[in-house]
């Protein structure tokens, strides 16, 4: 089992939206970055856990834990010309973008804020990708030690 950090803007799709979804499950679609696409397609597996991270909001941080319930498969939003994530270069024969399905496992009583995470950047969370300057990836791997420490901040 691997651990991940998956970012989403709560104004677009937040943990509240996932909590309201049928069976608290939804596709994680709309990724349009090749490095992240490759992770979704090749590295994600059923049972992997991820931090649900709220980004681009007044208080960014980890809002809960989600579980991968369906491994990578083609993202149908790329094929829909009416969808904001449409990609005219994608096709059924040669899918370009991938997604996974995730289920909400735990919604935290409070957000573990970016500032809290940064307070441990030089020791316990050294190397955590979300803290690295210039990191713009919406999904990043999280090693087991970082995972355990972040959870201990609750």
Backbone as a chain_set.jsonl record, in Angstrom:
{"seq": "XXXXXXXXXXXXXXXXXXXXXXXXXXXXXXXXXXXXXXXXXXXXXXXXXXXXXXXXXXXXXXXXXXXXXXXXXXXXXXXXXXXXXXXXXXXXXXXXXXXXXXXXXXXXXXXXXXXXXXXXXXXXXXXXXXXXXXXXXXXXXXXXXXXXXXXXXX", "coords": {"N": [[0.849, -1.185, 0.0], [0.504, 2.191, -0.834], [1.051, 5.661, 0.065], [-0.424, 8.844, -0.431], [-0.751, 12.363, -1.277], [-3.396, 14.312, -2.113], [-4.428, 17.056, -3.824], [-7.045, 19.464, -3.838], [-9.116, 22.164, -4.737], [-11.301, 23.515, -2.424], [-13.46, 25.022, -3.311], [-13.982, 23.999, -5.767], [-13.991, 21.119, -5.63], [-14.376, 19.801, -2.675], [-13.705, 18.288, 0.566], [-16.19, 18.265, 1.763], [-17.883, 17.934, -0.423], [-17.175, 15.345, -1.235], [-17.992, 13.943, 1.017], [-20.74, 14.145, 0.747], [-21.264, 12.693, -1.505], [-22.657, 9.807, -3.201], [-22.295, 6.87, -1.302], [-20.071, 8.042, -0.244], [-18.124, 8.286, -2.164], [-16.202, 9.008, -5.07], [-15.116, 9.831, -8.415], [-11.771, 10.841, -9.034], [-11.111, 13.143, -10.996], [-10.118, 15.12, -13.9], [-7.426, 15.761, -13.867], [-4.715, 17.263, -15.403], [-1.956, 17.001, -15.982], [0.993, 15.575, -17.029], [2.883, 14.103, -15.481], [1.479, 13.578, -13.116], [-0.689, 12.269, -14.233], [0.601, 9.914, -15.068], [1.2, 8.779, -12.575], [-1.413, 8.284, -11.598], [-2.297, 6.457, -13.526], [-0.336, 4.393, -13.51], [0.69, 3.872, -10.926], [-1.1, 4.048, -8.762], [-3.103, 2.046, -6.604], [-5.799, -0.121, -5.653], [-6.82, 0.307, -2.36], [-4.75, 1.941, -1.575], [-3.936, 4.802, 0.437], [-4.73, 8.258, 0.906], [-3.996, 11.641, 1.767], [-6.495, 14.064, 1.876], [-6.192, 17.103, 0.629], [-6.809, 20.467, 1.037], [-6.436, 23.111, -1.154], [-5.407, 26.385, -2.383], [-7.048, 28.16, -0.87], [-8.404, 29.981, 1.978], [-7.356, 28.702, 4.314], [-5.186, 26.512, 3.734], [-4.592, 22.971, 3.799], [-4.49, 19.639, 5.29], [-7.419, 17.858, 5.185], [-8.564, 15.405, 5.611], [-8.701, 11.781, 5.241], [-8.567, 9.691, 2.437], [-9.471, 6.784, 0.507], [-8.281, 4.745, -2.113], [-10.478, 3.214, -4.252], [-10.887, 2.282, -6.745], [-8.633, 1.524, -9.193], [-6.451, 3.276, -11.558], [-8.07, 4.496, -14.484], [-9.323, 5.433, -17.771], [-10.093, 8.911, -18.007], [-13.153, 10.087, -18.462], [-14.072, 12.705, -18.686], [-12.389, 14.051, -20.33], [-13.231, 13.445, -22.858], [-15.645, 14.643, -23.246], [-17.106, 17.203, -24.89], [-18.546, 19.268, -23.728], [-17.666, 19.515, -21.192], [-15.621, 21.192, -18.754], [-13.055, 20.1, -18.547], [-12.475, 19.008, -20.969], [-10.552, 17.52, -23.571], [-9.578, 17.905, -26.713], [-7.754, 16.327, -28.049], [-7.805, 13.822, -26.983], [-9.012, 10.427, -27.13], [-11.246, 7.555, -27.366], [-9.803, 5.354, -28.235], [-7.164, 6.034, -27.754], [-6.605, 6.914, -24.866], [-5.808, 9.8, -23.052], [-5.818, 10.945, -20.526], [-6.17, 10.074, -17.058], [-7.959, 8.739, -14.206], [-8.82, 8.008, -10.776], [-10.954, 6.246, -8.483], [-12.112, 7.364, -5.374], [-12.783, 6.986, -1.86], [-14.176, 8.547, 0.959], [-12.585, 8.141, 3.956], [-11.905, 9.154, 6.478], [-12.839, 12.068, 7.986], [-11.326, 14.856, 9.198], [-11.542, 16.464, 12.405], [-10.537, 18.927, 12.433], [-8.59, 20.981, 10.218], [-5.321, 20.049, 9.331], [-3.097, 22.383, 9.173], [-1.272, 24.08, 6.547], [0.659, 25.768, 7.624], [1.151, 24.481, 10.074], [2.287, 22.104, 9.133], [4.543, 23.145, 7.851], [5.964, 24.035, 10.066], [7.337, 21.844, 10.862], [9.047, 21.261, 8.872], [11.843, 21.203, 8.723], [12.604, 19.057, 10.233], [10.862, 16.514, 11.162], [9.195, 16.426, 8.885], [10.832, 16.784, 6.748], [11.497, 16.916, 3.362], [8.913, 16.333, 2.543], [6.823, 16.562, -0.144], [4.756, 18.461, -0.651], [5.56, 20.631, 0.754], [7.755, 21.626, -0.507], [9.313, 24.267, -2.191], [7.989, 25.67, -5.129], [6.672, 23.38, -5.889], [4.057, 22.234, -7.743], [2.437, 20.155, -8.236], [-0.6, 18.307, -8.246], [-0.956, 15.91, -7.06], [1.011, 13.986, -4.916], [3.483, 11.621, -3.818], [3.632, 10.257, -0.479], [5.793, 9.449, 2.082], [5.95, 6.709, 4.471], [6.804, 7.468, 7.065], [6.39, 10.248, 7.076], [3.636, 10.234, 6.72], [2.689, 9.012, 9.133], [3.637, 10.877, 11.009], [2.302, 13.267, 10.264], [-0.344, 12.527, 10.824], [-0.132, 12.377, 13.568], [-0.295, 14.965, 14.355], [-2.869, 15.674, 14.793]], "CA": [[0.0, 0.0, 0.0], [1.208, 3.468, -0.899], [0.375, 6.835, 0.611], [-0.414, 9.974, -1.348], [-1.411, 13.604, -0.909], [-4.162, 14.718, -3.284], [-4.909, 18.428, -3.625], [-8.205, 19.966, -4.551], [-9.641, 23.422, -4.22], [-12.628, 23.232, -1.868], [-14.51, 25.697, -4.087], [-14.23, 23.156, -6.936], [-14.399, 19.822, -5.072], [-13.765, 19.686, -1.356], [-14.058, 17.12, 1.372], [-17.645, 18.312, 1.965], [-18.499, 17.344, -1.62], [-16.964, 13.9, -1.18], [-18.841, 13.421, 2.099], [-22.131, 14.128, 0.274], [-21.375, 11.818, -2.68], [-23.181, 8.472, -2.884], [-21.308, 5.98, -0.678], [-18.886, 8.874, 0.055], [-17.173, 7.847, -3.188], [-16.237, 9.815, -6.292], [-13.942, 9.8, -9.272], [-10.819, 11.961, -8.913], [-10.881, 13.398, -12.413], [-9.724, 16.473, -14.263], [-5.974, 15.968, -13.791], [-4.163, 17.563, -16.724], [-0.509, 17.091, -15.846], [1.451, 14.252, -17.453], [3.542, 13.393, -14.392], [0.423, 13.101, -12.233], [-1.427, 11.27, -15.025], [1.345, 8.659, -15.012], [0.994, 8.206, -11.242], [-2.774, 7.749, -11.547], [-2.398, 5.332, -14.445], [0.632, 3.317, -13.314], [1.159, 3.636, -9.561], [-2.188, 3.945, -7.787], [-3.701, 0.718, -6.472], [-6.908, -0.227, -4.714], [-6.35, 0.195, -0.988], [-3.853, 3.045, -1.24], [-4.543, 5.883, 1.204], [-4.252, 9.598, 0.548], [-4.501, 12.808, 2.47], [-7.291, 14.998, 1.07], [-5.574, 18.388, 0.949], [-7.47, 21.643, 0.474], [-5.46, 24.094, -1.642], [-5.942, 27.634, -2.937], [-8.152, 28.585, -0.016], [-7.868, 30.769, 3.101], [-6.571, 27.885, 5.237], [-4.834, 25.257, 3.081], [-4.093, 21.922, 4.672], [-5.035, 18.286, 5.184], [-8.766, 17.849, 5.745], [-9.011, 14.051, 5.912], [-8.055, 10.643, 4.588], [-9.373, 9.005, 1.434], [-8.941, 5.481, 0.096], [-8.486, 4.403, -3.524], [-11.372, 2.063, -4.37], [-10.781, 1.816, -8.136], [-7.341, 1.946, -9.74], [-6.494, 4.163, -12.708], [-8.82, 4.192, -15.701], [-9.438, 6.659, -18.569], [-10.93, 10.001, -17.517], [-14.16, 10.371, -19.489], [-14.316, 14.137, -18.845], [-11.562, 14.514, -21.449], [-13.931, 13.157, -24.114], [-16.919, 15.366, -23.272], [-16.862, 18.569, -25.355], [-19.242, 20.244, -22.886], [-17.039, 19.518, -19.867], [-14.473, 22.113, -18.688], [-11.793, 19.368, -18.664], [-12.407, 18.388, -22.294], [-9.287, 17.571, -24.305], [-9.922, 17.459, -28.064], [-6.769, 15.371, -28.57], [-8.047, 12.51, -26.37], [-10.004, 9.593, -27.805], [-11.478, 6.265, -26.721], [-8.737, 4.431, -28.631], [-5.901, 6.458, -27.151], [-6.897, 7.813, -23.752], [-4.682, 10.64, -22.662], [-5.912, 11.303, -19.108], [-6.651, 8.995, -16.195], [-8.504, 9.085, -12.91], [-9.079, 6.915, -9.854], [-12.098, 6.489, -7.609], [-11.722, 7.445, -3.969], [-13.855, 7.007, -0.864], [-13.818, 9.233, 2.194], [-12.375, 7.231, 5.08], [-11.911, 9.902, 7.741], [-12.88, 13.525, 7.908], [-10.726, 15.343, 10.432], [-12.324, 17.452, 13.146], [-9.937, 20.205, 12.069], [-7.592, 20.886, 9.154], [-3.903, 20.158, 9.684], [-2.801, 23.5, 8.283], [0.019, 24.176, 5.88], [1.589, 26.367, 8.585], [1.553, 23.425, 11.012], [3.2, 21.209, 8.415], [5.8, 23.875, 7.643], [6.68, 24.147, 11.341], [8.138, 20.619, 11.026], [9.702, 21.032, 7.582], [13.283, 20.974, 8.869], [12.899, 17.829, 10.967], [10.003, 15.352, 10.932], [8.565, 16.441, 7.558], [11.835, 17.154, 5.736], [11.316, 16.204, 2.1], [7.509, 16.203, 2.157], [6.776, 17.306, -1.403], [3.834, 19.596, -0.63], [6.258, 21.746, 1.4], [8.877, 22.068, -1.335], [9.074, 25.463, -3.001], [7.811, 25.431, -6.561], [5.891, 22.178, -6.171], [2.719, 22.574, -8.218], [1.711, 18.926, -8.555], [-1.834, 18.128, -7.488], [-0.831, 14.646, -6.345], [2.403, 13.643, -4.624], [3.614, 10.502, -2.875], [3.962, 10.572, 0.917], [6.404, 8.254, 2.67], [5.253, 6.208, 5.657], [7.166, 8.256, 8.257], [5.675, 11.524, 6.973], [2.219, 9.918, 6.93], [2.457, 8.801, 10.571], [3.851, 12.12, 11.75], [1.207, 14.201, 9.97], [-1.517, 12.087, 11.59], [0.101, 12.634, 14.997], [-0.553, 16.387, 14.617], [-4.292, 15.853, 15.112]], "C": [[0.888, 1.239, 0.0], [0.365, 4.55, -0.252], [0.593, 8.009, -0.343], [-0.953, 11.216, -0.648], [-2.077, 14.103, -2.179], [-4.797, 16.076, -2.994], [-6.159, 18.699, -4.442], [-8.631, 21.28, -3.917], [-11.04, 23.166, -3.686], [-13.759, 23.93, -2.609], [-14.861, 24.912, -5.352], [-14.752, 21.793, -6.502], [-13.659, 19.639, -3.764], [-14.221, 18.443, -0.623], [-15.551, 17.095, 1.676], [-18.372, 17.675, 0.787], [-18.358, 15.824, -1.603], [-17.85, 13.269, -0.105], [-20.299, 13.294, 1.662], [-22.345, 13.187, -0.911], [-21.965, 10.466, -2.272], [-22.054, 7.553, -2.405], [-20.002, 6.703, -0.357], [-17.743, 8.555, -0.906], [-17.34, 8.698, -4.432], [-14.998, 9.54, -7.126], [-13.083, 11.024, -9.003], [-10.372, 12.253, -10.329], [-10.349, 14.806, -12.645], [-8.241, 16.762, -14.188], [-5.441, 16.171, -15.209], [-2.67, 17.894, -16.62], [0.021, 15.689, -16.127], [2.116, 13.457, -16.334], [2.5, 12.801, -13.445], [-0.424, 12.055, -12.956], [-0.739, 9.91, -14.948], [1.201, 7.984, -13.651], [-0.383, 7.556, -11.159], [-2.895, 6.47, -12.376], [-1.569, 4.128, -13.991], [0.927, 2.954, -11.862], [0.056, 3.477, -8.529], [-2.762, 2.534, -7.795], [-4.86, 0.783, -5.483], [-6.332, -0.462, -3.324], [-5.354, 1.264, -0.588], [-4.636, 4.108, -0.474], [-3.939, 7.213, 0.797], [-4.8, 10.62, 1.526], [-5.307, 13.627, 1.474], [-6.857, 16.381, 1.52], [-6.342, 19.503, 0.262], [-6.408, 22.676, 0.097], [-6.178, 25.337, -2.158], [-7.181, 28.104, -2.185], [-7.565, 29.34, 1.173], [-7.0, 29.966, 4.073], [-6.23, 26.542, 4.575], [-4.326, 24.238, 4.093], [-4.821, 20.608, 4.451], [-6.371, 18.226, 5.922], [-9.253, 16.454, 6.114], [-8.21, 13.017, 5.16], [-9.052, 10.015, 3.626], [-8.673, 7.711, 1.033], [-9.247, 5.265, -1.38], [-9.326, 3.13, -3.584], [-11.462, 1.547, -5.807], [-9.499, 2.401, -8.701], [-7.539, 2.728, -11.04], [-7.243, 3.632, -13.912], [-9.021, 5.494, -16.462], [-10.466, 7.645, -18.002], [-11.883, 10.421, -18.629], [-14.417, 11.86, -19.668], [-13.493, 14.7, -20.003], [-12.289, 14.362, -22.781], [-15.216, 13.965, -24.288], [-16.699, 16.819, -23.676], [-17.544, 19.645, -24.511], [-18.615, 20.372, -21.496], [-15.837, 20.46, -19.856], [-13.113, 21.414, -18.828], [-11.64, 18.659, -20.002], [-11.03, 18.573, -22.915], [-9.558, 17.031, -25.707], [-8.919, 16.467, -28.655], [-6.956, 13.973, -27.983], [-9.094, 11.749, -27.176], [-10.188, 8.297, -27.023], [-10.341, 5.292, -27.006], [-7.403, 4.76, -27.982], [-6.186, 7.436, -26.017], [-5.64, 8.566, -23.336], [-4.648, 10.867, -21.158], [-6.574, 10.196, -18.316], [-7.175, 9.554, -14.876], [-8.542, 7.831, -12.051], [-10.37, 7.241, -9.12], [-11.616, 6.434, -6.171], [-12.969, 7.48, -3.085], [-13.341, 7.718, 0.382], [-13.743, 8.216, 3.322], [-12.488, 7.96, 6.407], [-11.889, 11.391, 7.438], [-12.362, 14.046, 9.241], [-11.619, 16.388, 11.087], [-11.785, 18.859, 12.906], [-8.926, 19.947, 10.954], [-6.2, 20.944, 9.772], [-3.345, 21.18, 8.7], [-1.411, 23.403, 7.657], [1.051, 24.779, 6.833], [2.063, 25.34, 9.614], [2.554, 22.477, 10.365], [4.562, 21.878, 8.23], [6.622, 24.0, 8.925], [7.592, 22.938, 11.579], [8.941, 20.292, 9.773], [11.183, 20.674, 7.728], [13.61, 19.688, 9.622], [11.986, 16.685, 10.531], [9.385, 15.286, 9.534], [9.537, 16.884, 6.461], [11.648, 16.278, 4.495], [9.872, 15.979, 1.693], [7.256, 17.125, 0.976], [5.861, 18.513, -1.381], [4.498, 20.826, -0.017], [7.398, 22.302, 0.553], [8.473, 23.255, -2.192], [8.959, 25.084, -4.478], [7.031, 24.173, -6.893], [4.465, 22.582, -6.551], [1.888, 21.331, -8.522], [0.485, 18.765, -7.66], [-1.841, 16.819, -6.705], [0.65, 14.37, -6.145], [2.43, 12.428, -3.699], [3.997, 11.011, -1.491], [4.595, 9.32, 1.516], [5.748, 7.931, 4.012], [5.56, 7.034, 6.899], [6.454, 9.609, 8.242], [4.185, 11.317, 7.242], [1.909, 9.817, 8.422], [2.611, 10.102, 11.349], [2.717, 13.117, 11.503], [-0.043, 13.814, 10.755], [-1.352, 12.378, 13.083], [-0.176, 14.09, 15.355], [-2.021, 16.649, 14.98], [-4.518, 15.942, 16.609]], "O": [[1.877, 1.324, 0.728], [-0.839, 4.4, -0.047], [1.644, 8.142, -0.97], [-1.536, 11.131, 0.433], [-1.417, 14.297, -3.2], [-5.586, 16.231, -2.062], [-6.308, 18.234, -5.572], [-8.513, 21.471, -2.707], [-11.889, 22.653, -4.415], [-14.903, 23.481, -2.546], [-15.918, 25.132, -5.944], [-15.816, 21.357, -6.941], [-12.461, 19.356, -3.748], [-15.018, 17.654, -1.131], [-16.127, 16.018, 1.831], [-19.359, 16.961, 0.971], [-19.305, 15.102, -1.918], [-18.392, 12.182, -0.303], [-21.018, 12.425, 2.157], [-23.486, 12.912, -1.283], [-21.794, 10.03, -1.134], [-20.995, 7.474, -3.028], [-18.954, 6.072, -0.213], [-16.57, 8.551, -0.531], [-18.452, 9.067, -4.809], [-13.973, 9.082, -6.62], [-13.602, 12.117, -8.772], [-9.387, 11.694, -10.811], [-10.157, 15.578, -11.705], [-7.826, 17.898, -14.421], [-5.685, 15.355, -16.099], [-2.204, 18.924, -17.106], [-0.448, 14.719, -15.531], [1.925, 12.244, -16.251], [2.625, 11.652, -13.021], [-0.831, 11.063, -12.351], [-1.396, 8.882, -14.784], [1.091, 6.76, -13.573], [-0.513, 6.418, -10.707], [-3.537, 5.511, -11.948], [-2.026, 2.988, -14.07], [1.372, 1.839, -11.589], [0.268, 2.824, -7.507], [-2.893, 1.908, -8.846], [-4.891, 1.634, -4.594], [-5.468, -1.318, -3.133], [-5.125, 1.483, 0.601], [-5.832, 4.296, -0.695], [-2.778, 7.284, 0.394], [-5.91, 10.486, 2.042], [-4.856, 13.86, 0.353], [-7.12, 16.786, 2.652], [-6.509, 19.488, -0.958], [-5.584, 23.064, 0.926], [-7.395, 25.338, -2.345], [-8.216, 28.403, -2.779], [-6.348, 29.339, 1.359], [-6.017, 30.488, 4.599], [-6.907, 25.543, 4.823], [-3.714, 24.589, 5.103], [-5.652, 20.479, 3.552], [-6.449, 18.503, 7.119], [-10.236, 16.313, 6.841], [-7.193, 13.314, 4.533], [-10.224, 9.83, 3.954], [-7.462, 7.559, 1.195], [-10.347, 5.568, -1.842], [-8.941, 2.097, -3.038], [-12.048, 0.493, -6.053], [-9.299, 3.615, -8.692], [-8.653, 2.826, -11.554], [-7.079, 2.479, -14.311], [-8.904, 6.567, -15.87], [-11.555, 7.259, -17.579], [-11.473, 11.033, -19.615], [-14.936, 12.259, -20.711], [-13.864, 15.716, -20.59], [-11.989, 15.082, -23.733], [-15.806, 13.965, -25.369], [-16.16, 17.597, -22.89], [-17.159, 20.812, -24.574], [-18.998, 21.246, -20.718], [-15.104, 20.526, -20.843], [-12.125, 22.055, -19.186], [-10.769, 17.801, -20.153], [-10.419, 19.637, -22.804], [-9.749, 15.826, -25.876], [-9.212, 15.83, -29.666], [-6.32, 13.027, -28.449], [-9.952, 12.349, -27.823], [-9.398, 7.977, -26.135], [-9.956, 4.504, -26.143], [-6.606, 3.866, -27.694], [-6.03, 8.646, -26.183], [-4.548, 8.001, -23.285], [-3.57, 10.971, -20.572], [-7.428, 9.47, -18.827], [-6.873, 10.683, -14.49], [-8.321, 6.725, -12.543], [-10.826, 8.384, -9.135], [-10.819, 5.574, -5.797], [-14.04, 7.93, -3.492], [-12.203, 7.508, 0.803], [-14.715, 7.517, 3.609], [-13.092, 7.453, 7.352], [-11.02, 11.889, 6.722], [-12.903, 13.712, 10.295], [-12.357, 17.105, 10.411], [-12.474, 19.851, 13.142], [-8.465, 18.82, 10.775], [-5.93, 21.784, 10.631], [-3.146, 20.87, 7.526], [-0.514, 22.738, 8.174], [2.202, 24.343, 6.847], [3.237, 25.326, 9.984], [3.549, 22.097, 10.981], [5.603, 21.252, 8.429], [7.85, 24.063, 8.868], [8.51, 23.0, 12.397], [9.453, 19.182, 9.627], [11.712, 19.91, 6.921], [14.766, 19.267, 9.65], [12.329, 15.956, 9.6], [9.081, 14.195, 9.05], [9.118, 17.306, 5.383], [11.642, 15.05, 4.583], [9.621, 15.48, 0.596], [7.452, 18.336, 1.079], [6.16, 19.511, -2.036], [4.046, 21.948, -0.245], [7.948, 23.354, 0.878], [7.423, 23.246, -2.835], [9.736, 24.281, -4.993], [6.751, 23.917, -8.064], [3.757, 23.202, -5.757], [0.763, 21.439, -9.01], [0.534, 19.053, -6.464], [-2.646, 16.645, -5.79], [1.448, 14.498, -7.073], [1.518, 12.228, -2.897], [4.613, 12.068, -1.356], [4.001, 8.243, 1.465], [5.079, 8.774, 4.609], [4.666, 7.278, 7.71], [5.97, 10.066, 9.277], [3.551, 12.131, 7.913], [0.98, 10.457, 8.915], [1.816, 10.397, 12.24], [2.229, 13.742, 12.444], [-0.727, 14.684, 11.294], [-2.341, 12.601, 13.781], [-0.281, 14.423, 16.536], [-2.361, 17.744, 15.428], [-5.656, 16.092, 17.054]]}, "num_chains": 1, "name": "protein.A"}
